[in-house]
Amino acid sequence: MMQLDNKTKFSLALGLIIVISAAVLAVQQATNKKAVPTSAPVIANVPDKTKTDSSSTDALKNIAEPVMPTQAEIASIKTVRSTDGTDHVQGSTTAPVQIIVYSDFDCEYCATFAQTLAQAKQDYLDKVTITFRHFPLVGMHASALPAANASECAGEQGKFWEMYNALYAATRIAKLGETQISDDAKKIGLDMKKYNACIAAGKYNDKITKQAEEAKTFNVIGAPTAFINGQIIIGSNPYLDGVGSDDRKIDGIKTIIDRILAQAK
């Protein structure tokens, strides 16, 4: 057996301590690493139509199994269907900037993004059109489907956008629920007899389900997801430029709109 002098023994012991310390530090860093930035969307998988129940309500219950998208999934997102007569639209379909958003009323990020879109509409007026489509994450958010139906039933009476604003206002203060939704319906002046009959019938479950399923064909994987002249925006991008939690520069919605308008000249 080889004999080691005291100096060599000390060097080996010191080296072992350094290796162990490095390993412990690596484990601590992995444990403390933040995975999702504050502007991240709420992610969901929408099931294949062949795998959903025949009932549209049951199908909606399966919409929200959480996943994190890969870069390949993000890169594969396709151009969205253009606005048509089934949509709720603010502005003209001939405006130079068309924003189509898939969203959930019972979603904090979506409520924040709604404010961002409102700012864009206020600043750019007839140059920007906003189209809303449903992507309710029913498995995560208890009021997602009731709120979606409420917006559609209000739309029957020509007050979709009034209800849209009321629902997101409630979400921003964490008060969205059955009582609040009913109170909002009264506050915006709906005929409550017609409204309540519409809600009780679940009249718009099919429309809501179809929009959520259609979103999958464009590889929409979370809410909010917007398409600005076909450019995909995943998550609640700020109005002005910002920096993500990973120090990555985020183009604000204003920057994206300005770029599109400059290219159109």
C-alpha positions as CSV (number, residue, x, y, z in Angstrom):
1,M,0.0,0.0,0.0
2,M,1.3,3.4,-1.0
3,Q,2.1,5.8,1.9
4,L,1.1,9.5,1.8
5,D,2.8,12.2,3.6
6,N,0.9,14.8,5.6
7,K,1.1,17.5,2.9
8,T,-0.4,15.2,0.3
9,K,-3.2,14.0,2.7
10,F,-4.1,17.7,3.3
11,S,-4.3,18.5,-0.4
12,L,-6.5,15.5,-1.1
13,A,-8.9,16.4,1.7
14,L,-9.1,20.0,0.6
15,G,-9.9,18.9,-3.0
16,L,-12.6,16.6,-1.7
17,I,-14.2,19.5,0.3
18,I,-14.2,21.7,-2.8
19,V,-15.9,19.0,-4.9
20,I,-18.6,18.4,-2.3
21,S,-19.3,22.1,-1.9
22,A,-19.7,22.6,-5.6
23,A,-22.2,19.8,-5.7
24,V,-24.3,21.2,-2.9
25,L,-24.3,24.6,-4.5
26,A,-25.5,23.2,-7.8
27,V,-28.4,21.4,-6.1
28,Q,-29.4,24.6,-4.2
29,Q,-29.4,26.6,-7.5
30,A,-31.6,24.0,-9.3
31,T,-34.1,24.0,-6.4
32,N,-34.4,27.8,-6.2
33,K,-34.6,28.3,-10.0
34,K,-37.8,30.2,-11.1
35,A,-39.5,28.5,-14.0
36,V,-42.3,30.8,-15.1
37,P,-42.1,34.6,-15.8
38,T,-44.8,36.8,-14.4
39,S,-46.2,37.5,-17.9
40,A,-46.6,33.8,-18.7
41,P,-49.9,32.5,-20.0
42,V,-52.0,30.0,-18.2
43,I,-51.2,26.9,-20.2
44,A,-53.7,24.2,-21.2
45,N,-54.0,21.3,-23.6
46,V,-57.2,21.2,-25.6
47,P,-58.3,17.6,-26.3
48,D,-58.8,16.1,-29.7
49,K,-62.5,16.3,-30.8
50,T,-62.5,12.6,-31.1
51,K,-61.6,12.3,-27.4
52,T,-64.2,14.7,-26.0
53,D,-67.6,13.7,-24.7
54,S,-70.7,14.4,-26.8
55,S,-71.8,17.0,-24.3
56,S,-70.2,20.4,-25.0
57,T,-70.1,21.1,-21.2
58,D,-68.2,17.8,-20.5
59,A,-65.8,18.6,-23.3
60,L,-65.1,22.0,-21.8
61,K,-64.2,20.3,-18.5
62,N,-61.4,18.6,-20.2
63,I,-59.8,21.7,-21.7
64,A,-57.3,22.5,-18.9
65,E,-54.6,20.0,-18.2
66,P,-51.5,22.1,-17.4
67,V,-48.4,21.7,-19.5
68,M,-45.4,23.9,-20.4
69,P,-44.9,24.5,-24.1
70,T,-41.6,23.6,-25.8
71,Q,-39.9,25.9,-28.2
72,A,-40.8,23.6,-31.0
73,E,-44.5,23.9,-30.1
74,I,-44.3,27.7,-30.0
75,A,-42.5,27.8,-33.4
76,S,-45.2,25.6,-35.0
77,I,-48.1,28.0,-34.3
78,K,-50.1,28.6,-37.4
79,T,-51.9,31.7,-38.7
80,V,-55.2,32.2,-37.1
81,R,-58.6,32.3,-38.9
82,S,-59.6,35.8,-39.9
83,T,-62.4,37.7,-38.1
84,D,-65.9,36.8,-39.3
85,G,-69.6,37.3,-38.3
86,T,-69.5,34.9,-35.4
87,D,-66.9,37.0,-33.5
88,H,-67.2,39.9,-31.1
89,V,-65.3,42.8,-32.7
90,Q,-64.2,46.3,-31.7
91,G,-63.4,48.2,-34.9
92,S,-63.4,47.6,-38.6
93,T,-62.2,44.4,-40.3
94,T,-60.3,46.7,-42.7
95,A,-58.2,48.4,-40.0
96,P,-54.4,48.0,-40.7
97,V,-53.8,46.3,-37.3
98,Q,-56.0,43.3,-36.5
99,I,-55.7,41.8,-33.0
100,I,-57.4,38.4,-32.4
101,V,-57.2,37.2,-28.8
102,Y,-58.2,33.9,-27.3
103,S,-58.9,34.4,-23.6
104,D,-60.5,33.4,-20.3
105,F,-62.5,35.8,-18.2
106,D,-61.5,34.0,-15.0
107,C,-57.8,34.5,-15.5
108,E,-55.6,37.2,-13.9
109,Y,-53.1,37.4,-16.8
110,C,-56.0,37.7,-19.2
111,A,-57.6,40.6,-17.2
112,T,-54.3,42.4,-17.3
113,F,-53.9,41.9,-21.0
114,A,-57.4,43.2,-21.6
115,Q,-56.3,46.5,-20.1
116,T,-53.3,46.5,-22.4
117,L,-55.6,46.0,-25.5
118,A,-57.9,48.7,-24.2
119,Q,-54.9,51.1,-24.1
120,A,-54.0,50.2,-27.7
121,K,-57.5,50.8,-28.8
122,Q,-57.6,54.2,-27.0
123,D,-54.3,55.3,-28.5
124,Y,-54.7,54.0,-32.1
125,L,-58.5,54.4,-32.5
126,D,-59.6,53.2,-36.0
127,K,-56.2,51.8,-36.8
128,V,-56.6,48.9,-34.5
129,T,-59.4,46.3,-34.3
130,I,-59.8,43.8,-31.5
131,T,-61.5,40.5,-31.9
132,F,-62.3,38.3,-28.9
133,R,-62.6,34.5,-28.9
134,H,-63.2,32.1,-26.0
135,F,-60.5,29.9,-24.5
136,P,-61.9,29.1,-21.0
137,L,-59.6,27.0,-18.8
138,V,-62.5,25.3,-17.0
139,G,-60.5,22.7,-15.1
140,M,-58.5,25.5,-13.5
141,H,-61.0,28.3,-13.2
142,A,-64.4,27.7,-11.7
143,S,-66.0,30.8,-13.2
144,A,-64.5,30.5,-16.7
145,L,-67.5,28.8,-18.3
146,P,-70.3,30.8,-16.4
147,A,-68.5,34.0,-17.3
148,A,-68.1,33.0,-21.0
149,N,-71.8,32.2,-21.2
150,A,-72.6,35.5,-19.4
151,S,-70.7,37.5,-22.0
152,E,-72.5,35.7,-24.9
153,C,-76.0,36.2,-23.3
154,A,-75.2,39.9,-22.8
155,G,-74.1,39.9,-26.4
156,E,-77.7,38.9,-27.4
157,Q,-78.8,42.2,-26.0
158,G,-76.0,44.2,-27.7
159,K,-73.9,44.5,-24.6
160,F,-71.0,42.0,-25.0
161,W,-68.3,44.5,-24.5
162,E,-70.0,46.1,-21.4
163,M,-70.1,42.6,-19.8
164,Y,-66.5,41.9,-21.0
165,N,-65.3,45.0,-19.1
166,A,-67.4,44.1,-16.0
167,L,-66.1,40.5,-15.9
168,Y,-62.5,41.5,-16.2
169,A,-62.9,44.2,-13.6
170,A,-64.2,41.6,-11.2
171,T,-61.3,39.3,-12.0
172,R,-58.8,42.0,-11.3
173,I,-60.1,42.3,-7.7
174,A,-60.6,38.5,-7.3
175,K,-64.4,38.8,-7.0
176,L,-65.6,37.0,-10.1
177,G,-68.3,34.5,-9.2
178,E,-72.0,33.7,-9.7
179,T,-73.3,36.5,-7.6
180,Q,-70.9,39.1,-9.0
181,I,-71.7,38.0,-12.6
182,S,-75.5,38.4,-11.9
183,D,-75.0,41.8,-10.3
184,D,-72.9,42.9,-13.3
185,A,-75.7,41.8,-15.6
186,K,-78.1,44.1,-13.7
187,K,-75.7,47.0,-13.6
188,I,-75.1,47.1,-17.3
189,G,-78.9,47.2,-17.8
190,L,-79.7,43.7,-19.2
191,D,-83.3,42.4,-19.5
192,M,-82.8,39.9,-16.6
193,K,-85.7,37.7,-17.6
194,K,-84.1,37.1,-21.1
195,Y,-80.6,36.9,-19.6
196,N,-81.5,34.3,-16.9
197,A,-83.3,32.2,-19.5
198,C,-80.2,32.3,-21.7
199,I,-77.9,31.3,-18.8
200,A,-80.2,28.5,-17.6
201,A,-80.3,27.0,-21.1
202,G,-76.5,26.9,-21.5
203,K,-77.3,28.3,-24.9
204,Y,-73.7,29.2,-25.9
205,N,-71.9,26.1,-24.6
206,D,-71.5,24.8,-28.2
207,K,-70.0,28.1,-29.5
208,I,-67.6,28.4,-26.6
209,T,-66.5,24.7,-27.0
210,K,-66.0,25.1,-30.8
211,Q,-63.9,28.2,-30.3
212,A,-61.7,26.5,-27.8
213,E,-61.3,23.4,-30.0
214,E,-60.6,25.6,-33.0
215,A,-57.9,27.3,-31.1
216,K,-56.1,24.0,-30.9
217,T,-55.9,23.9,-34.7
218,F,-53.8,27.1,-34.5
219,N,-51.7,25.5,-31.7
220,V,-53.0,27.9,-29.1
221,I,-51.8,26.4,-25.8
222,G,-52.7,28.9,-23.2
223,A,-54.5,32.1,-22.3
224,P,-54.1,34.8,-23.2
225,T,-52.9,34.1,-26.7
226,A,-53.2,36.9,-29.3
227,F,-52.5,37.1,-33.0
228,I,-51.5,40.6,-34.3
229,N,-51.7,40.5,-38.0
230,G,-50.8,36.9,-37.7
231,Q,-47.9,37.4,-35.3
232,I,-48.3,35.2,-32.3
233,I,-48.2,36.7,-28.8
234,I,-48.2,34.2,-26.0
235,G,-49.0,35.6,-22.5
236,S,-49.8,39.0,-21.2
237,N,-47.2,41.2,-23.0
238,P,-47.0,44.7,-21.6
239,Y,-48.1,47.7,-23.6
240,L,-44.6,49.2,-23.5
241,D,-41.3,47.3,-23.9
242,G,-40.1,45.4,-20.9
243,V,-37.7,42.8,-19.7
244,G,-38.6,39.2,-18.8
245,S,-37.5,37.4,-15.6
246,D,-34.7,35.8,-17.7
247,D,-33.5,39.3,-18.8
248,R,-34.9,38.8,-22.3
249,K,-36.2,42.0,-24.0
250,I,-40.0,41.8,-24.5
251,D,-41.5,43.9,-27.3
252,G,-44.5,45.8,-26.0
253,I,-47.8,45.8,-27.9
254,K,-47.2,49.4,-28.8
255,T,-43.9,48.6,-30.4
256,I,-45.5,45.7,-32.4
257,I,-48.3,48.0,-33.6
258,D,-45.9,50.8,-34.6
259,R,-43.8,48.3,-36.5
260,I,-46.8,47.1,-38.5
261,L,-48.0,50.6,-39.2
262,A,-44.5,51.7,-40.4
263,Q,-44.3,48.7,-42.8
264,A,-47.8,49.6,-44.2
265,K,-46.7,53.1,-45.3
